[in-house]
Amino acid sequence: MSYLSENLKLARQRAKLTQSELAMKIRVGTATIEKYEKGEQVPDTNTVLKISTVLDIPASELLEQELHTEHNGIDKEIEQLVQEIGLKKAKLILRKAKEFREEDFLRVMQMLYEVKYESQ
């Protein structure tokens, strides 16, 4: 399943709409909504905008990697990364990163890339 299909289903359920109700509101068939939610078909841009209007959710959120977060409000990917590198390192990195201006951050990312890939 794609992120769009997962997010669409979750947003529809949060809005307490059935597939049929959503289909009727955006003027497509119920089978089309089923295909969107199964990842068998991808809606065009206009349909995504209609869906986002009906579900009262920004279209960008429908396309995001993760629509939902854990109970503590932290993105799952961030939580996993913190577990992988450890809480102490994650805090240190984030404290330093928030002090950087955008151009400094980009320079640091370039330096990290060079250390990782150009030294091999």
C-alpha positions in Angstrom: 0.0 0.0 0.0 1.2 3.5 -0.8 1.3 6.3 1.7 -1.6 8.0 -0.1 -3.7 4.9 0.2 -3.0 4.4 3.9 -3.5 8.0 4.7 -6.7 8.2 2.7 -8.2 5.3 4.6 -7.1 6.6 8.0 -8.4 10.1 7.2 -11.7 8.8 5.9 -12.2 6.7 9.1 -11.3 9.6 11.3 -14.0 11.6 9.4 -16.4 8.8 10.2 -17.3 8.3 6.5 -17.8 5.1 4.7 -16.2 4.5 1.3 -19.7 5.0 -0.2 -20.2 8.3 1.5 -16.8 9.6 0.5 -17.4 8.4 -3.1 -20.7 10.2 -3.3 -19.2 13.5 -1.9 -16.4 13.6 -4.5 -18.6 12.1 -7.3 -16.8 8.9 -8.0 -17.8 5.3 -7.6 -17.3 3.3 -4.4 -15.1 0.9 -6.3 -12.8 3.8 -7.1 -12.4 4.7 -3.4 -11.7 1.0 -2.7 -9.0 1.0 -5.4 -7.4 4.2 -4.0 -7.3 2.7 -0.5 -5.8 -0.6 -1.7 -3.2 1.3 -3.7 -4.5 -0.2 -7.0 -5.3 3.2 -8.5 -3.9 6.7 -7.8 -6.3 9.7 -7.9 -5.4 12.6 -10.1 -4.6 16.0 -8.6 -8.1 17.4 -8.8 -9.5 14.3 -7.0 -6.9 14.6 -4.3 -8.0 18.2 -3.7 -11.7 17.1 -3.6 -10.8 14.4 -1.1 -8.8 16.8 1.1 -11.7 19.3 1.1 -14.3 16.7 2.1 -12.0 15.1 4.7 -10.9 18.6 5.9 -7.2 17.7 5.7 -4.5 19.4 3.7 -3.7 17.5 0.5 -0.1 17.5 1.4 -0.9 15.5 4.5 -2.6 12.8 2.4 0.6 12.5 0.4 3.0 12.5 3.5 4.9 9.4 4.5 3.0 9.1 7.8 -0.3 10.7 8.5 -0.6 9.4 12.0 1.8 9.6 14.9 2.2 7.6 18.1 0.2 8.4 21.2 3.0 10.7 22.4 2.8 12.8 19.2 6.2 11.8 17.9 6.6 10.7 14.3 7.3 7.0 14.0 10.4 7.5 11.9 11.9 9.9 14.3 11.2 7.6 17.2 12.9 4.7 15.3 16.0 6.9 14.5 16.3 7.9 18.1 16.2 4.3 19.1 18.9 3.4 16.6 21.4 6.1 17.5 20.5 6.4 21.2 18.7 9.1 23.1 21.9 10.9 24.2 23.3 11.3 20.7 19.9 12.3 19.3 19.5 15.1 21.9 23.0 16.3 21.2 22.4 16.4 17.5 19.1 18.2 17.8 20.3 20.8 20.3 23.2 21.7 17.9 20.9 21.6 14.8 18.5 24.1 16.2 21.3 26.6 16.6 22.2 26.5 12.9 21.0 28.8 10.2 19.8 27.1 7.0 23.0 27.7 5.1 25.1 26.3 8.0 22.9 23.3 8.2 23.4 22.6 4.5 27.2 22.9 4.9 27.1 20.5 7.8 25.1 18.0 5.7 27.5 18.3 2.9 30.5 17.7 5.2 28.7 14.6 6.6 28.1 13.3 3.1 31.8 13.8 2.2 33.0 12.1 5.4 30.7 9.1 4.7 31.1 8.6 1.0 34.2 10.3 -0.2 36.6 8.8 2.3 35.8 5.3 1.0 
